[in-house]
């Protein structure tokens, strides 16, 4: 083992022990995870006392089953709790170490995508998760966020393994589908990624029998969910997304998600600033910006006291109005218009548009959470997006890029620490 490998091990040990310290001091810079943990324990106990009654009445608001989480998540954690000898501490330790599969799987994903890049610095990229307030809180407190991401990242890994291997083994596709289905059962909204996988794999399969088999496997794995929701009519999802669809609701969702995605895109914008600045500031884009700004002034109406993303929170807490948020979201709108639709090319842009729409609809209820994107965004932007501004980031990966990513992640962690202790 060379000296650089030793440095990598030391850095990961420091990051691991920082998370372990967070466990002992009951860290929760996001504020909500610890509260959710206590709610989850109560619902898990209800499943323990009356399993079938809880399962068949999960959509009954009068029974206080108002959790936005899947019943499958509670069943999995009921099993984990029994494995943990019904000890909350052991359950949290188990959850802590299950969460470590997220950075490890990201490391494996990076190895597949960067076979020709021998820089050991890339091996340190997964360390940024340890600086994510949401990864940390999701590791230290029981929730569906991290465990569902473990299976989603596993589905990403087997998808890429199939795409990049010379020998196209259909078994890898089946494993991809299996892991995605488990992720979707734990967090139903992740089923949206099935559309991306299907369209992306359609050309590779290039065989009617394989395509038919692909569809049948998906149908077979999805059938229990359809039976539960539509035959047994335990539609726990509807009570979270059934509010009337209005212009304001659409504007809220679109503008907030745009602002969150733009926040993470600043990493890539800074390293391509000179190219982008010339494209952003022209007359057509300025006109579009003011139209977008006008729409937000007239239709934006987010009244929920939590969520909304970092720029919305800065705008409301520091500036006491929404105008800063409108400006940032408007810039984000122009940026994504440039990378997705300007100089349109089917091979690259269609792929990115499907992913963009998937990200946009990950929050289809009225509440927009920043945490939904915080961990997920790195494989999407760094690995799956084909646009030059994202895909070129790992080319000639160097110390400056790594330091910037770590600094960016640490600054966001620090902001959440300040928010949790002051506001």
C-alpha positions as CSV (number, residue, x, y, z in Angstrom):
1,X,0.0,0.0,0.0
2,X,1.5,3.4,-1.0
3,X,1.6,6.6,0.9
4,X,-1.4,8.1,-0.9
5,X,-3.6,5.1,0.0
6,X,-2.6,5.6,3.6
7,X,-3.7,9.2,3.5
8,X,-7.0,8.1,2.1
9,X,-7.6,5.6,4.9
10,X,-6.7,8.2,7.5
11,X,-9.1,10.7,6.0
12,X,-11.9,8.2,6.0
13,X,-11.2,7.1,9.6
14,X,-11.4,10.8,10.6
15,X,-14.7,11.1,8.8
16,X,-16.0,7.9,10.3
17,X,-15.1,8.9,13.9
18,X,-16.7,12.4,13.3
19,X,-19.9,10.5,12.5
20,X,-19.4,8.3,15.5
21,X,-19.0,11.3,17.7
22,X,-22.2,12.7,16.3
23,X,-23.9,9.5,17.4
24,X,-22.7,9.9,21.0
25,X,-23.8,13.5,21.2
26,X,-27.1,12.9,19.5
27,X,-26.3,15.2,16.6
28,X,-29.1,16.4,14.4
29,X,-28.3,19.6,12.6
30,X,-31.4,19.2,10.4
31,X,-33.6,19.4,13.5
32,X,-36.3,17.1,12.1
33,X,-34.6,13.6,12.0
34,X,-34.6,13.1,15.7
35,X,-38.3,14.0,15.9
36,X,-39.1,11.7,13.0
37,X,-37.1,8.9,14.7
38,X,-39.4,9.0,17.7
39,X,-42.5,9.0,15.5
40,X,-41.2,6.1,13.6
41,X,-40.6,4.1,16.8
42,X,-44.2,4.6,17.8
43,X,-45.4,3.4,14.4
44,X,-43.0,0.4,14.4
45,X,-44.4,-0.6,17.8
46,X,-48.0,-0.4,16.4
47,X,-46.9,-2.8,13.6
48,X,-45.4,-5.0,16.3
49,X,-48.6,-5.1,18.3
50,X,-51.1,-5.5,15.4
51,X,-49.2,-6.2,12.2
52,X,-52.1,-6.8,9.8
53,X,-54.3,-4.2,11.4
54,X,-51.6,-1.6,10.9
55,X,-50.9,-2.7,7.4
56,X,-54.5,-2.6,6.3
57,X,-55.3,0.7,8.0
58,X,-52.2,2.6,7.1
59,X,-54.1,5.2,5.2
60,X,-56.5,6.0,8.0
61,X,-55.8,9.6,9.2
62,X,-58.1,9.2,12.2
63,X,-55.8,6.4,13.4
64,X,-52.9,8.9,13.1
65,X,-51.2,7.0,10.3
66,X,-50.2,10.3,8.7
67,X,-46.6,9.4,8.0
68,X,-45.5,10.1,4.4
69,X,-43.3,7.0,4.6
70,X,-44.1,3.6,3.2
71,X,-45.5,0.8,5.4
72,X,-42.8,-1.5,3.9
73,X,-40.2,0.8,5.5
74,X,-41.8,0.2,8.9
75,X,-41.9,-3.6,8.3
76,X,-38.2,-3.6,7.4
77,X,-37.3,-1.6,10.5
78,X,-39.5,-3.8,12.7
79,X,-37.4,-6.7,11.6
80,X,-34.2,-4.7,12.2
81,X,-35.5,-3.8,15.7
82,X,-36.1,-7.4,16.6
83,X,-32.6,-8.2,15.3
84,X,-31.4,-5.4,17.6
85,X,-33.0,-7.1,20.6
86,X,-35.6,-4.3,20.7
87,X,-32.9,-1.9,21.8
88,X,-33.1,1.6,20.3
89,X,-29.4,2.1,20.7
90,X,-28.5,-1.1,18.9
91,X,-31.1,-0.3,16.2
92,X,-29.4,3.2,15.7
93,X,-26.0,1.6,15.5
94,X,-27.2,-0.9,12.9
95,X,-28.8,2.0,10.9
96,X,-25.5,3.9,11.2
97,X,-23.5,1.1,9.6
98,X,-26.1,0.3,7.0
99,X,-25.9,4.0,5.9
100,X,-22.1,3.5,5.3
101,X,-23.0,1.5,2.2
102,X,-24.0,4.8,0.5
103,X,-20.5,6.2,0.2
104,X,-19.1,2.8,-0.5
105,X,-21.5,2.2,-3.4
106,X,-20.7,5.6,-4.7
107,X,-17.0,4.7,-4.6
108,X,-17.8,1.5,-6.7
109,X,-19.8,3.6,-9.1
110,X,-16.9,6.0,-9.5
111,X,-14.6,3.1,-10.2
112,X,-16.8,1.9,-13.0
113,X,-17.2,5.3,-14.6
114,X,-13.5,6.3,-14.3
115,X,-11.6,3.3,-15.3
116,X,-9.0,5.4,-17.1
117,X,-8.6,7.9,-14.4
118,X,-5.9,6.7,-12.0
119,X,-6.0,9.6,-9.6
120,X,-6.4,8.4,-6.1
121,X,-8.1,11.7,-5.3
122,X,-11.3,10.4,-6.9
123,X,-11.4,7.8,-4.1
124,X,-11.9,10.6,-1.6
125,X,-15.0,11.9,-3.4
126,X,-17.5,9.7,-1.4
127,X,-16.1,11.4,1.7
128,X,-18.3,14.4,1.0
129,X,-21.3,12.4,2.2
130,X,-19.9,12.5,5.7
131,X,-20.2,16.3,5.5
132,X,-23.8,16.2,4.5
133,X,-26.1,17.2,7.4
134,X,-28.8,14.9,5.9
135,X,-26.5,11.9,5.5
136,X,-25.3,12.4,9.0
137,X,-28.7,12.8,10.6
138,X,-30.1,9.9,8.4
139,X,-27.3,7.7,9.7
140,X,-27.7,8.7,13.4
141,X,-31.5,8.5,13.5
142,X,-33.9,5.9,12.0
143,X,-35.5,7.0,8.7
144,X,-36.4,5.8,5.3
145,X,-34.0,8.3,3.6
146,X,-30.7,6.5,3.9
147,X,-31.8,2.9,3.7
148,X,-33.8,3.6,0.5
149,X,-30.7,5.4,-1.0
150,X,-28.6,2.3,-0.3
151,X,-30.8,0.2,-2.6
152,X,-31.1,3.1,-5.1
153,X,-27.3,3.4,-5.3
154,X,-27.1,-0.4,-5.7
155,X,-29.4,-0.2,-8.6
156,X,-27.2,2.6,-10.1
157,X,-24.2,0.4,-9.7
158,X,-25.6,-2.6,-11.5
159,X,-27.0,-0.4,-14.2
160,X,-23.6,1.1,-14.9
161,X,-21.9,-2.3,-14.6
162,X,-24.2,-3.5,-17.4
163,X,-23.6,-0.3,-19.5
164,X,-19.8,-0.3,-19.2
165,X,-19.1,-4.1,-19.4
166,X,-18.2,-5.5,-22.8
167,X,-20.2,-8.6,-22.1
168,X,-23.8,-7.5,-21.7
169,X,-25.1,-9.9,-19.0
170,X,-28.9,-9.6,-18.7
171,X,-28.6,-10.8,-15.1
172,X,-27.1,-7.4,-14.2
173,X,-30.3,-5.7,-15.6
174,X,-32.4,-8.0,-13.4
175,X,-30.4,-7.1,-10.3
176,X,-30.7,-3.5,-11.2
177,X,-34.5,-3.8,-11.4
178,X,-34.6,-5.8,-8.1
179,X,-32.6,-3.1,-6.2
180,X,-34.7,-0.3,-7.7
181,X,-37.9,-2.1,-6.7
182,X,-36.7,-2.4,-3.1
183,X,-35.7,1.3,-3.0
184,X,-39.2,2.1,-4.4
185,X,-41.0,0.0,-1.8
186,X,-39.0,1.8,0.9
187,X,-39.6,5.2,-0.7
188,X,-42.2,5.0,-3.5
189,X,-41.2,8.1,-5.3
190,X,-38.0,6.4,-6.4
191,X,-40.1,4.3,-8.8
192,X,-39.8,7.3,-11.2
193,X,-36.2,6.2,-12.0
194,X,-37.7,3.1,-13.7
195,X,-38.6,5.3,-16.7
196,X,-35.0,6.5,-17.0
197,X,-33.6,3.0,-16.8
198,X,-36.1,1.6,-19.3
199,X,-35.5,4.3,-21.9
200,X,-31.7,4.1,-21.4
201,X,-31.6,0.3,-21.6
202,X,-34.0,-0.1,-24.5
203,X,-31.3,0.2,-27.2
204,X,-28.9,-2.0,-25.3
205,X,-31.4,-4.8,-24.9
206,X,-32.2,-4.8,-28.6
207,X,-34.2,-8.0,-28.3
208,X,-38.0,-8.3,-28.2
209,X,-37.8,-11.2,-25.8
210,X,-35.5,-9.4,-23.4
211,X,-37.6,-6.2,-23.5
212,X,-40.8,-8.2,-22.9
213,X,-39.1,-10.0,-20.0
214,X,-37.8,-6.7,-18.7
215,X,-41.4,-5.3,-18.6
216,X,-42.8,-8.5,-17.0
217,X,-40.2,-8.5,-14.2
218,X,-41.1,-4.9,-13.5
219,X,-44.8,-5.7,-13.5
220,X,-44.2,-8.7,-11.2
221,X,-42.3,-6.7,-8.7
222,X,-44.7,-3.8,-8.8
223,X,-47.8,-6.0,-8.5
224,X,-47.9,-6.3,-4.6
225,X,-47.8,-2.4,-4.5
226,X,-50.6,-2.1,-7.0
227,X,-52.6,-4.8,-5.2
228,X,-52.1,-3.0,-1.8
229,X,-53.0,0.5,-3.2
230,X,-55.8,-0.3,-5.7
231,X,-57.3,-3.6,-4.8
232,X,-57.1,-3.4,-1.0
233,X,-57.5,0.4,-1.4
234,X,-54.9,1.3,1.3
235,X,-53.9,4.4,-0.7
236,X,-51.6,6.0,1.8
237,X,-49.9,7.9,-1.0
238,X,-53.1,9.8,-2.0
239,X,-53.5,11.6,1.3
240,X,-50.1,13.3,0.6
241,X,-50.6,14.3,-3.0
242,X,-54.3,14.6,-3.4
243,X,-54.5,18.4,-2.7
244,X,-55.9,20.4,-5.6
245,X,-53.4,21.0,-8.4
246,X,-53.3,24.8,-8.9
247,X,-50.9,27.2,-10.7
248,X,-49.4,28.2,-7.4
249,X,-48.7,24.6,-6.4
250,X,-47.0,23.9,-9.7
251,X,-45.0,27.2,-9.5
252,X,-44.0,26.5,-5.9
253,X,-42.7,23.0,-6.8
254,X,-40.9,24.0,-10.0
255,X,-39.2,27.2,-8.6
256,X,-38.1,25.5,-5.4
257,X,-36.7,22.4,-7.0
258,X,-35.0,24.6,-9.6
259,X,-33.3,26.6,-6.8
260,X,-32.1,23.5,-5.0
261,X,-30.7,21.9,-8.2
262,X,-29.1,25.3,-9.0
263,X,-27.5,25.3,-5.5
264,X,-25.7,22.0,-6.3
265,X,-24.9,23.2,-9.8
266,X,-22.8,26.1,-8.5
267,X,-20.0,23.6,-8.1
268,X,-19.9,23.0,-11.8
269,X,-20.8,26.6,-12.8
270,X,-17.7,28.0,-11.0
271,X,-15.4,25.7,-13.0
272,X,-17.0,26.7,-16.2
273,X,-17.8,30.3,-15.3
274,X,-16.1,32.0,-18.3
275,X,-18.1,29.8,-20.8
276,X,-21.4,30.2,-19.1
277,X,-21.4,33.9,-18.3
278,X,-21.4,34.7,-22.1
279,X,-24.4,32.4,-22.6
280,X,-26.5,33.6,-19.7
281,X,-26.5,37.3,-20.2
282,X,-28.1,37.9,-23.5
283,X,-31.4,39.7,-24.4
284,X,-33.6,36.5,-24.9
285,X,-32.4,35.1,-21.6
286,X,-33.0,38.4,-19.8
287,X,-36.5,38.6,-21.2
288,X,-37.2,35.0,-20.0
289,X,-35.7,35.9,-16.6
290,X,-38.1,38.8,-16.2
291,X,-41.1,36.7,-17.3
292,X,-40.2,34.0,-14.8
293,X,-39.7,36.6,-12.1
294,X,-43.1,38.1,-12.9
295,X,-44.8,34.6,-12.7
296,X,-43.2,34.0,-9.3
297,X,-44.3,37.4,-7.9
298,X,-47.9,36.7,-8.9
299,X,-48.2,32.9,-8.3
300,X,-45.6,31.8,-5.8
301,X,-47.4,31.0,-2.5
302,X,-45.5,28.7,-0.2
303,X,-47.2,28.9,3.2
304,X,-45.7,25.8,4.9
305,X,-43.4,26.8,7.7
306,X,-40.7,24.3,6.9
307,X,-38.9,23.0,3.8
308,X,-38.4,25.0,0.7
309,X,-34.7,24.6,0.2
310,X,-31.7,26.7,1.2
311,X,-32.2,29.8,-1.0
312,X,-35.9,30.1,0.0
313,X,-34.9,29.8,3.7
314,X,-32.1,32.4,3.3
315,X,-34.5,34.7,1.6
316,X,-37.3,34.4,4.2
317,X,-35.1,34.3,7.3
318,X,-32.4,36.9,6.4
319,X,-34.1,39.2,3.9
320,X,-37.7,38.7,5.3
321,X,-39.1,38.4,1.8
322,X,-39.0,36.2,-1.3
323,X,-37.2,38.4,-3.7
324,X,-33.7,36.9,-3.2
325,X,-35.2,33.5,-3.8
326,X,-37.0,34.7,-7.0
327,X,-33.7,36.0,-8.4
328,X,-31.8,32.8,-7.6
329,X,-34.6,30.6,-9.0
330,X,-34.7,32.8,-12.1
331,X,-31.0,32.3,-12.7
332,X,-31.4,28.6,-12.2
333,X,-34.2,28.6,-14.7
334,X,-32.0,30.3,-17.3
335,X,-29.1,28.0,-16.5
336,X,-31.1,24.8,-17.0
337,X,-32.7,26.2,-20.1
338,X,-29.2,26.7,-21.6
339,X,-27.9,23.2,-20.7
340,X,-31.0,21.3,-21.6
341,X,-32.5,23.0,-24.6
342,X,-29.9,25.3,-26.2
343,X,-28.0,23.5,-28.9
344,X,-30.3,20.5,-28.5
345,X,-28.9,17.1,-29.3
346,X,-31.0,14.0,-28.9
347,X,-28.4,11.6,-27.6
348,X,-27.3,13.9,-24.7
349,X,-30.2,16.2,-24.1
350,X,-33.0,13.6,-23.9
351,X,-31.1,11.7,-21.3
352,X,-30.6,14.8,-19.2
353,X,-34.2,16.0,-19.7
354,X,-35.6,12.7,-18.4
355,X,-33.3,12.9,-15.3
356,X,-34.2,16.6,-14.8
357,X,-37.9,15.8,-14.9
358,X,-37.4,12.8,-12.6
359,X,-35.7,15.2,-10.1
360,X,-38.4,17.8,-10.5
361,X,-41.2,15.3,-9.6
362,X,-39.4,13.7,-6.6
363,X,-41.4,16.2,-4.5
364,X,-44.9,15.8,-5.8
365,X,-46.6,16.7,-2.5
366,X,-46.9,20.3,-1.3
367,X,-43.7,20.2,0.8
368,X,-40.4,20.6,-0.8
369,X,-37.5,19.2,1.2
370,X,-33.8,20.0,0.5
371,X,-32.8,16.6,1.9
372,X,-34.5,14.8,-1.0
373,X,-31.7,15.9,-3.3
374,X,-28.7,16.4,-1.0
375,X,-27.2,12.9,-1.3
376,X,-28.8,11.8,-4.5
377,X,-27.6,14.7,-6.6
378,X,-23.9,13.7,-6.7
379,X,-24.3,10.4,-8.8
380,X,-27.0,12.1,-11.0
381,X,-24.8,15.2,-11.8
382,X,-21.4,13.5,-11.8
383,X,-22.2,10.2,-13.3
384,X,-25.5,10.2,-15.2
385,X,-25.8,13.7,-16.7
386,X,-24.2,13.9,-20.2
387,X,-24.1,17.6,-20.4
388,X,-20.5,18.9,-20.7
389,X,-20.7,21.2,-17.7
390,X,-21.4,18.2,-15.5
391,X,-19.7,15.2,-17.3
392,X,-16.4,17.0,-17.7
393,X,-15.9,17.7,-14.0
394,X,-14.2,14.3,-13.3
395,X,-11.9,14.7,-16.2
396,X,-8.5,15.7,-15.0
397,X,-9.8,15.6,-11.5
398,X,-7.3,17.4,-9.2
399,X,-6.7,18.6,-5.7
400,X,-8.4,22.0,-6.4
401,X,-11.7,20.3,-7.4
402,X,-11.5,18.0,-4.4
403,X,-10.8,20.8,-1.9
404,X,-13.6,22.9,-3.4
405,X,-16.1,20.0,-3.1
406,X,-15.1,19.4,0.5
407,X,-15.3,23.1,1.3
408,X,-18.7,23.4,-0.4
409,X,-20.0,20.5,1.6
410,X,-18.5,21.7,4.9
411,X,-19.9,25.2,4.4
412,X,-23.4,23.7,3.9
413,X,-23.0,21.6,7.1
414,X,-21.9,24.7,9.0
415,X,-24.9,26.6,7.8
416,X,-27.2,23.9,9.0
417,X,-25.4,23.8,12.3
418,X,-25.9,27.6,12.7
419,X,-29.6,27.3,11.6
420,X,-30.2,24.5,14.2
421,X,-28.7,26.5,17.0
422,X,-29.9,30.1,16.2
423,X,-33.1,30.0,14.2
